[in-house]
Every structure is written in C-alpha cells, then in structure tokens.
C-alpha cells in the first residue's frame, strides 16, 4: 500500500470508520464490496469494529438525512406524469409501482389508501425537520385525488369511505380488489379505512382544512357502525368487504392492521370530534380484541398477524410484520403506554423479537434486515435482503423501545438496521423495495411513504443520530403547522396549545418562549419548561414542554 493511502486509512480509522471500498481498492481483487449481492448501489461502510454504518457521511450523522432528501426530492421533482394512458396524472396517483427506466406505471394494482396514509406520517416528520413546504403540496395532491376519485358512494352500506385499490393507471379507484374479478367494483379493505382516516385527521390538524376532518369522521362512522367483538376467527371488522352490500368477500372474516382504526378513533376522541361516545365504544371493543387475542399467548390467535397487503390472496397462514410493528408503534406513542396496556413492556419486546425471528434476514455486519410476509413452509415475499421499509420500521420501533425502557440491545439493533435500510436508496432518489432480483422493485409505498417516516421516528427517539452541526425539529406530540429556521433560532407553531418537542441544535438555546411567556430550564419535563442536553462536538438536544400557547420560539442570546 502506498504511504498516502496508508495515511488516509489511519485517518478514517481515527474517526471510527473504515471504508470497505478503500480496502478493496488496495487489493488485487476487482470485486465490489457490498453489504449483500441484492444491494449493489453502495459499497459497505463499516466502523472500527466491523459493524455497519450508513453509506453517506456517517461521521457527521448524515446518512438518514441523505436518504430523506433523496426520497422527497424524487417525489417533488422527478415523478413524471402518465404518458402510457394519457391521463396526465402523476404516477403515484394511479399506480403503486414505477418502471426503473421510464418511471411510468408498472403494476396491475395500486394501493392508494395505504400509501397516502403513510405519506401523511412521513410528512408530519419531514416538514418540521426540513421546513419543506413543497412536501405539503405533494401530500395534499394525493389526499385530494382520493377524496374526488376514491370514495364510496354515500348511499352504500359502507358509505363515504376510501377505496383501497384501483387497476393499473386508472384515475378512478374501486376495482382490482384481490380475490375478485378485476372488473368487480366496490371492494374495500376495512383496515385501510382506519389508516387513511387517521391520515385525514392529522392532515386536518396540519392545515386546518375541515374537509379532511369531515372525511375522517365519515370513515370513523362507518367503522363504528360495523364493529363487532371479534374472536380467534374474526377480527373486529372483516378484512375485505363489498362496500355496496356489506357482504364479506371471499369469507375473509379475519385480517388487517386493526390497530390503525384504534389510532384513528383515539385521535378523533381527543379532538372531541363527531360522535365520541360511539367512537369510544368501537375503539374499546377493537382494542380489547387486540389484548385478548393477537397479544395474548393463551389465545389461538396469538401472533396471528395475517392479512394486510392488497395484492395477497386470502390466507390466514400467511403472516406479516406490518401489523405487529404498527401495534408496537401505537403502544409506544401513547403518553403513558401502561394506560392502554399494563403489560406493554413484555408485549412490545415480544413483538420486536417475533418479527426478527420470523422475518429476519442476515445479520449483515451486525444489522438485521426484515422481510415482508410468508408462511411457515417458507413461501412468501420478498428477498434475502429483506425490505428497506420493513427493516427501517422494525429499527424505529427498537429505537422507541430503547427510549422508553433503556434496553441497549434495542438501541444497537435500531442503529444497525436503520443504517442497513439506507442501502436500499440510490443516489438518484430511486428507492428499491427489496433489492436486485425482485420483479417490481420500485414501489411508492415501500420506497417512500412506508420508508421515509421511519428515519424521523428513529432520530426523534435517539436525537444523537440526527445530523451533527445542524438544526432540526425531530419530534412533536402535537402536529407542527409551521416552522422556520434561523442561524441561531427556531420558531414553530403547533396544532395544540400543549405539547412536547425534541430538537437537535448546533447552538446552546438560552431563551425559549411559548407565546409571550419565557419558559424555565428544568431537570425534567414533569411541568412546563425545557431541558438541555450537551452532545459531543458542541451540539445540544433541547426538549420543550409548553401548556398554554402553540407559538414557540427557541433562540440563543
């Protein structure tokens, strides 16, 4: 090795980073050094202990930030209009998958309700982090198209609720529901009503536009009307239904991400919107079923997390990781997890471990990849690399579990798997669901909506992972409606007068105002005030609790 190259390697090692690519360049081998053969977009970056780091500037914690910026830039500026069928609509409005070369629609079925719900979650993290106004426009376009083209008629049995699917590049939704002929019109998936209902509610809180709240209330009313106690063979709502008649399609009495509807009801009840008495009854019935069955080791339905993906035929033997990880997310995001689940620590710990045992791929340099779904005989989807979306969600849940419990193994698993998830994103903003070798690799859900949000969730739980020497609002218990960043200041407005926020700052905050009142520095946030934590390198973590005003400013004198 030449002296200059030896010096460079020593310098990188001093930072705790070893680039596998440098070692490869110094060897006689011409082979690339990837994390695995399915992820050929970046050479592996390892720390001094041989553990995986993000591929972009990990020494400055900019790997997650890079993926977020690539993904949002792609959605805002690179997704083309449809030219195959002349609709002129953005591809994400009419198709779930885009072609790797033309970026045109590339799948028989779209999954709009799930995608748009996940995009709201991603926006609620990204906008406070970045102040990117253009991202709001993208998500509004999605929700408005669903409202205009993807809602059941008001005189149907399941009235005024979102359709979960449409056929290849069709602007109108409601066809191509699984298990039925493609021309059949009127199929819905009940869990997607809850998912998008929650999305509508939160977007209302961000924008103040009542049409989104009204759409959420119609979704809640339909779910409250049709809720049932459920048992080991019946979820609180059937999974796939003929919305016109109420008939259960293909006898799918069991399945779906039930907790999505619980989350929607919780938020509407908190807002005191609609028939909250009826919503409370439905919410309690559904959550009791969750505790009595999929979370109960004595039930035949323990860990029976089946039914979710729109393109998967009926099979209660095919289980997935979305429902358990989103159940864990729901529990961990409550103000007091014990208030909804007295056994939340072992329950969430079990869900984390069950997903890893059932769907774990690797480990790859200390990082677990998480696959999507499958049966015990090995049939399922999708890749020996796992999926970027499912890996990053599992990682984010680990980070949140660590924050709540101090479980350091969960923190380590979260860090390595979030790092691993960055390798699914290319420098051009195209994010592969599953790596090389999968037939339809570029999904808007798996590459954007249900991917980008998880990096913000992870940094909100562990602010040390946010970019060094920058200013970012990482998390808020109340939706952020407006944020602006100055050189040594951050100002923001929340939906609620009361809330708690987490920020990482490159300056020491000395004056925090809520409305016209200066908040006091405290040792904890049991009362209104703020705490400041010093980080290595001169950055700070600021946590703010305000109770009387939704206008907050953070400055350094």
C-alpha positions in Angstrom: 0.0 0.0 0.0 1.3 3.5 -0.9 2.2 5.8 2.1 -0.5 8.3 1.2 -3.2 5.6 1.1 -2.0 4.2 4.5 -2.3 7.7 6.0 -5.8 8.0 4.6 -6.9 4.7 6.2 -5.3 5.7 9.5 -7.2 9.0 9.4 -10.5 7.3 8.8 -9.9 4.7 11.5 -9.3 7.5 14.0 -12.9 8.6 13.3 -14.0 5.1 14.0 -14.8 4.4 10.3 -13.3 2.0 7.9 -14.4 2.2 4.3 -14.5 -1.3 2.8 -14.1 0.3 -0.7 -10.7 1.6 0.2 -9.6 -1.8 1.3 -10.9 -3.2 -1.9 -9.0 -0.6 -4.0 -5.8 -1.6 -2.3 -6.3 -5.3 -3.1 -5.7 -7.1 -6.3 -9.3 -8.1 -6.4 -11.7 -6.2 -8.7 -14.8 -7.4 -6.8 -17.1 -4.8 -5.3 -17.7 -5.0 -1.5 -21.5 -4.7 -1.0 -23.5 -5.4 2.2 -25.0 -8.2 0.1 -25.4 -9.0 -3.6 -29.0 -7.7 -3.6 -28.0 -4.2 -2.7 -25.4 -3.1 -5.3 -25.9 0.6 -5.1 -23.3 1.4 -2.4 -20.2 -0.2 -1.1 -20.4 -1.2 2.6 -19.2 1.3 5.2 -18.1 -0.2 8.5 -16.9 1.1 11.8 -13.7 0.1 13.5 -15.4 -3.0 15.0 -16.6 -4.1 11.6 -20.3 -3.1 12.2 -22.4 -1.5 9.5 -22.8 2.3 9.1 -24.9 4.3 6.8 -23.3 4.8 3.4 -23.3 8.6 3.4 -21.1 10.6 5.7 -21.7 8.6 8.9 -19.1 10.5 10.7 -21.4 13.5 10.5 -24.6 11.5 11.1 -25.8 12.5 7.6 -26.8 9.1 6.3 -30.5 9.3 7.3 -30.7 12.9 6.3 -29.4 12.0 2.8 -32.0 9.3 2.3 -34.8 11.6 3.4 -33.6 14.4 1.0 -33.2 12.0 -1.9 -36.7 10.5 -1.4 -38.6 13.7 -1.0 -36.7 15.3 -3.9 -37.8 12.4 -6.1 -41.4 12.7 -5.1 -41.4 16.5 -5.6 -39.4 16.9 -8.8 -38.8 13.6 -10.5 -42.0 11.6 -10.6 -43.4 12.1 -14.1 -47.0 12.4 -15.4 -48.6 9.4 -17.0 -47.9 9.1 -20.7 -48.9 5.5 -21.3 -52.6 6.2 -21.0 -52.6 10.0 -21.4 -54.2 10.8 -18.1 -51.6 13.5 -17.3 -51.6 12.5 -13.7 -48.6 11.9 -11.5 -47.7 8.2 -11.4 -48.2 8.0 -7.6 -51.9 8.9 -8.1 -52.6 5.9 -10.4 -50.0 3.2 -9.8 -48.2 1.6 -6.9 -45.0 0.8 -8.9 -42.9 2.7 -11.4 -40.7 1.3 -14.1 -37.0 1.6 -13.3 -36.2 3.2 -16.6 -39.2 5.1 -17.8 -40.6 5.8 -14.3 -44.1 5.1 -15.8 -46.7 2.9 -14.0 -45.7 -0.7 -13.8 -48.2 -2.8 -11.8 -51.7 -4.3 -12.2 -52.9 -2.8 -9.0 -52.4 0.5 -7.0 -52.6 0.7 -3.2 -53.6 4.4 -2.7 -55.2 4.5 0.7 -52.3 2.8 2.4 -49.8 4.9 0.5 -51.4 8.2 1.2 -51.9 7.4 4.9 -48.2 6.6 5.2 -47.3 9.7 3.3 -49.1 11.8 5.9 -47.0 10.2 8.6 -43.9 10.8 6.6 -44.9 14.5 6.0 -45.6 15.1 9.7 -42.0 14.1 10.5 -40.3 15.6 7.4 -41.9 19.1 7.3 -40.8 20.0 10.9 -37.4 18.6 10.3 -36.9 20.5 7.0 -39.4 23.3 6.6 -40.0 21.9 3.1 -43.3 23.5 2.0 -43.3 21.6 -1.3 -43.8 18.3 0.5 -47.2 19.6 1.8 -48.3 20.1 -1.8 -47.4 16.6 -2.8 -49.4 15.0 0.1 -52.4 17.3 -0.4 -52.5 16.3 -4.1 -52.7 12.6 -3.0 -55.4 13.1 -0.5 -57.5 15.4 -2.8 -57.3 12.8 -5.5 -58.5 10.1 -3.1 -61.4 12.3 -2.0 -62.5 13.1 -5.5 -61.9 9.7 -7.1 -61.6 7.1 -4.4 -64.5 7.3 -2.0 -67.5 5.0 -1.9 -71.0 6.5 -2.6 -72.9 8.0 0.3 -75.9 5.5 -0.2 -73.8 2.3 0.1 -73.7 0.1 3.2 -70.1 1.2 3.8 -70.7 4.8 2.9 -68.2 7.6 2.1 -65.1 5.6 2.9 -61.8 5.2 0.9 -61.3 2.5 -1.6 -58.1 0.6 -1.0 -57.2 -0.2 -4.6 -57.6 0.6 -8.3 -56.4 -1.0 -11.5 -53.3 -0.3 -13.5 -53.2 3.5 -14.1 -56.9 4.1 -13.7 -57.7 7.5 -12.2 -60.9 6.2 -10.6 -60.5 3.8 -7.7 -62.6 0.9 -6.6 -61.6 -2.0 -8.8 -58.8 -4.7 -8.7 -59.6 -5.9 -5.2 -57.8 -9.2 -4.5 -59.9 -12.4 -4.7 -62.4 -10.9 -7.1 -62.5 -10.4 -10.9 -60.6 -7.3 -11.8 -63.8 -5.7 -13.2 -65.6 -6.0 -9.9 -66.3 -2.6 -8.5 -66.8 -1.8 -4.8 -64.3 -3.8 -2.8 -62.7 -2.2 0.3 -60.3 -3.2 2.9 -61.5 -2.1 6.3 -58.1 -1.5 7.9 -57.3 1.0 5.2 -60.3 3.0 6.2 -58.7 3.4 9.6 -55.3 4.1 8.2 -56.4 6.8 5.9 -59.0 8.1 8.4 -56.1 8.8 10.8 -54.2 10.4 7.9 -57.1 12.7 7.1 -57.3 13.7 10.8 -53.7 14.5 11.1 -53.6 16.4 7.8 -56.5 18.5 9.1 -54.5 19.3 12.1 -51.6 20.4 10.0 -53.6 22.6 7.5 -56.8 23.5 9.4 -58.9 22.4 6.3 -62.1 20.9 7.6 -62.8 18.7 4.5 -60.1 16.3 5.8 -61.6 16.1 9.2 -65.0 15.5 7.7 -63.6 12.7 5.6 -62.1 11.2 8.7 -65.4 11.4 10.6 -67.2 9.6 7.7 -64.6 6.8 8.0 -65.0 6.6 11.7 -68.8 6.5 11.5 -68.6 3.5 9.1 -66.2 1.6 11.2 -68.2 2.3 14.4 -71.4 1.1 12.6 -69.8 -2.2 11.7 -67.6 -3.1 14.6 -68.1 -6.4 16.4 -66.4 -8.0 19.4 -64.4 -10.5 17.4 -62.8 -13.7 18.5 -59.9 -16.0 17.4 -61.5 -16.4 14.0 -63.0 -13.0 13.5 -61.3 -9.6 13.7 -63.4 -6.6 14.9 -64.1 -5.9 11.2 -63.9 -8.4 8.3 -60.8 -7.7 6.1 -62.2 -7.4 2.6 -65.8 -6.3 2.1 -68.2 -5.4 -0.7 -68.9 -1.8 0.3 -72.1 -1.6 -1.6 -73.8 -4.5 0.2 -71.7 -5.2 3.2 -71.0 -8.8 2.1 -67.7 -10.2 3.2 -65.6 -11.0 0.2 -64.0 -14.5 -0.1 -65.1 -15.2 3.5 -62.2 -13.0 4.8 -63.6 -12.6 8.3 -60.1 -12.3 9.8 -57.2 -10.0 8.9 -55.9 -6.5 8.6 -54.0 -3.9 10.6 -56.7 -3.5 13.2 -54.7 -1.0 15.4 -54.9 1.6 12.6 -58.6 2.1 13.4 -57.9 2.3 17.1 -55.3 5.0 16.4 -57.9 7.0 14.3 -60.6 6.7 17.0 -58.1 7.8 19.7 -57.3 11.0 17.8 -60.9 11.9 17.0 -61.9 11.3 20.6 -59.0 13.5 21.7 -60.3 16.3 19.4 -63.9 15.8 20.6 -64.9 15.5 17.0 -68.0 13.6 15.9 -70.0 11.0 18.0 -67.2 10.4 20.5 -69.4 8.2 22.7 -69.9 5.8 19.8 -66.3 6.1 18.7 -65.1 5.3 22.3 -67.3 2.1 22.3 -65.8 1.0 18.9 -62.3 1.8 20.0 -62.6 -0.1 23.3 -64.1 -3.1 21.6 -61.3 -3.2 19.0 -58.5 -2.7 21.5 -60.0 -5.3 23.9 -59.8 -7.8 21.0 -56.2 -6.9 20.4 -55.3 -7.6 24.0 -57.4 -10.7 24.2 -56.2 -12.3 21.0 -53.1 -11.4 19.0 -51.3 -10.0 22.1 -52.5 -12.9 24.3 -50.3 -16.0 24.4 -53.3 -18.1 25.6 -55.4 -17.3 22.6 -55.4 -19.4 19.4 -55.0 -16.1 17.5 -51.7 -15.2 19.4 -49.3 -13.7 16.8 -51.9 -14.4 14.0 -50.8 -11.2 12.2 -52.4 -12.1 8.9 -54.0 -10.0 6.1 -52.7 -6.6 5.1 -51.2 -6.4 1.6 -53.6 -5.5 -1.1 -52.2 -7.9 -3.7 -52.0 -11.0 -1.5 -54.8 -13.6 -1.8 -56.7 -14.8 1.3 -54.5 -16.9 3.6 -54.6 -16.8 7.4 -51.4 -18.9 7.3 -49.5 -16.0 5.6 -48.4 -13.6 8.4 -46.7 -10.3 8.1 -44.7 -7.9 10.1 -46.7 -4.7 9.4 -49.5 -5.3 11.9 -47.3 -6.2 14.9 -44.8 -3.4 14.4 -47.6 -0.8 13.9 -49.2 -2.2 17.1 -46.0 -1.6 18.9 -45.8 1.9 17.4 -49.3 2.6 18.7 -48.4 1.5 22.2 -45.1 3.3 22.3 -46.6 6.6 21.1 -49.2 6.8 23.9 -48.4 9.4 26.6 -48.5 6.5 29.0 -48.2 3.1 27.4 -49.3 1.4 30.6 -52.6 3.2 30.4 -53.5 1.2 27.3 -51.6 -2.0 28.0 -50.5 -2.9 31.5 -48.1 -5.5 30.1 -46.7 -3.2 27.4 -43.0 -3.9 28.1 -43.2 -7.7 27.5 -45.7 -7.3 24.8 -43.6 -4.8 22.7 -40.5 -6.8 23.5 -42.2 -9.9 22.2 -43.4 -8.2 19.0 -39.8 -7.0 18.3 -38.4 -10.4 18.8 -41.2 -12.3 17.0 -40.7 -10.1 13.9 -36.9 -10.7 13.9 -37.2 -14.5 14.4 -39.9 -14.8 11.8 -38.7 -12.4 9.1 -35.1 -11.6 10.0 -32.5 -11.7 7.2 -28.8 -11.6 8.0 -27.4 -10.3 10.1 -25.3 -8.2 7.8 -22.3 -6.7 9.7 -24.5 -6.6 12.8 -27.6 -5.4 11.0 -30.8 -7.3 10.7 -32.9 -7.0 7.5 -36.6 -7.6 7.9 -38.6 -9.3 5.2 -42.3 -8.7 4.5 -44.5 -11.8 4.8 -44.7 -15.5 4.5 -45.9 -18.9 5.6 -44.2 -21.4 7.9 -43.2 -23.5 4.9 -41.1 -20.8 3.5 -43.4 -19.3 0.9 -43.8 -15.6 0.9 -42.1 -12.4 -0.1 -39.7 -10.9 -0.9 -35.9 -11.0 -0.7 -32.9 -12.4 1.2 -32.0 -8.8 1.7 -35.4 -8.0 3.4 -37.2 -4.8 2.6 -36.0 -1.3 3.3 -39.4 -0.2 4.6 -39.9 -3.1 6.9 -36.3 -3.0 8.1 -36.5 0.7 8.9 -39.8 0.3 10.7 -38.5 -2.5 12.8 -35.5 -0.4 13.6 -37.5 2.7 14.5 -39.7 0.6 16.9 -36.5 -0.7 18.5 -35.3 2.9 18.9 -38.6 3.9 20.6 -38.5 0.9 22.8 -35.0 1.8 23.9 -36.1 5.4 24.7 -38.9 4.1 26.9 -37.1 1.2 28.6 -33.3 1.8 28.4 -32.9 -1.5 26.5 -29.4 -1.0 25.0 -29.7 -4.1 22.7 -32.8 -2.5 21.2 -30.8 0.7 20.6 -28.0 -1.3 18.9 -30.4 -3.2 16.7 -32.1 0.0 15.8 -28.9 1.8 14.8 -27.5 -1.0 12.7 -30.8 -1.8 10.9 -31.5 1.9 10.2 -28.0 2.1 8.7 -28.8 -1.0 6.7 -32.0 0.4 5.4 -30.1 3.3 3.8 -28.5 0.9 1.3 -31.9 0.5 -0.5 -31.8 4.1 -1.7 -29.9 5.1 -4.8 -28.2 8.4 -5.4 -30.8 9.3 -8.0 -33.7 9.1 -5.4 -35.0 5.7 -6.6 -35.6 3.5 -3.6 -35.8 -0.2 -4.2 -38.3 -2.1 -2.1 -36.3 -5.4 -2.0 -33.0 -5.1 -3.8 -31.9 -6.5 -7.0 -33.7 -9.6 -8.4 -37.2 -8.6 -7.4 -39.6 -8.2 -10.4 -41.2 -4.9 -9.4 -38.5 -3.2 -7.4 -39.7 0.4 -7.1 -42.9 0.9 -5.0 -44.1 4.2 -3.8 -45.3 2.7 -0.5 -42.2 0.6 0.2 -39.7 3.2 -1.1 -41.2 6.4 0.2 -44.4 6.5 2.3 -43.6 3.5 4.4 -39.8 4.1 4.5 -39.0 7.8 4.9 -41.1 8.2 8.0 -39.1 5.6 10.0 -35.8 7.6 9.9 -37.5 10.5 11.5 -39.1 8.2 14.1 -35.7 6.8 14.9 -34.0 10.2 15.2 -36.9 11.5 17.3 -36.3 8.7 19.8 -32.4 9.0 19.7 -31.5 12.6 18.8 -27.8 11.7 18.8 -28.4 10.1 15.4 -29.6 13.4 13.8 -27.0 15.3 11.7 -24.2 17.0 13.5 -23.8 20.8 13.5 -27.3 21.3 12.1 -30.7 22.4 13.5 -33.7 20.1 13.2 -37.0 19.7 15.0 -37.2 15.9 15.3 -40.5 15.1 17.1 -43.6 16.7 18.4 -46.6 15.3 20.3 -48.7 17.9 18.6 -48.8 18.3 14.8 -46.4 21.1 13.6 -48.3 23.6 11.4 -45.4 26.0 10.7 -41.7 26.0 11.3 -38.8 28.4 10.3 -35.1 28.1 10.9 -32.7 31.0 11.5 -29.0 30.9 12.0 -29.4 30.6 15.8 -33.1 30.3 16.2 -36.1 28.0 15.5 -39.7 29.1 15.6 -42.7 26.9 15.2 -46.5 26.6 15.7 -48.3 23.5 16.9 -51.9 22.5 16.4 -52.4 22.2 20.2 -51.6 24.7 22.8 -50.0 22.0 24.8 -47.2 19.7 23.5 -43.7 18.4 23.8 -41.0 18.7 21.2 -37.5 17.3 20.7 -34.9 19.3 18.8 -31.2 18.9 17.9 -29.4 22.2 17.7 -25.9 23.5 16.8 -26.2 26.3 19.3 -27.0 26.4 23.0 -30.6 27.6 23.5 -30.9 30.2 26.2 -34.3 31.7 25.6 -37.4 29.5 24.9 -40.7 31.4 24.6 -44.2 29.9 24.5 -46.4 32.8 23.4 -45.3 35.8 25.4 -44.0 33.6 28.3 -40.4 32.6 28.9 -40.1 29.0 29.9 -37.7 27.9 32.6 -35.0 25.3 32.3 -35.7 22.2 34.4 -34.2 18.8 35.2 -37.2 17.1 33.7 -40.5 17.9 31.9 -43.0 17.0 34.5 -44.0 20.6 34.3 -43.9 23.3 31.6 -40.3 24.2 30.7 -37.4 22.8 28.9 -34.3 20.7 29.3 -30.9 20.9 27.6 -28.5 18.0 27.0 -25.0 18.6 25.7 -23.7 16.4 23.0 -20.1 15.6 21.9 -18.9 18.1 19.3 -20.8 21.1 20.7 -24.4 20.3 19.7 -27.4 20.2 22.1 -30.6 18.3 22.5 -33.5 20.5 23.5 -36.8 19.1 24.9 -39.6 21.6 25.3 -42.9 21.3 27.1 -45.5 24.0 26.6 -49.0 24.0 28.0 -50.7 27.4 27.2 -49.6 28.5 23.8 -49.0 26.9 20.4 -46.4 29.5 19.4 -42.8 28.5 20.4 -39.5 30.2 19.7 -36.0 29.0 20.5 -33.1 31.4 20.4 -29.6 31.9 21.7 -28.8 35.3 23.2 
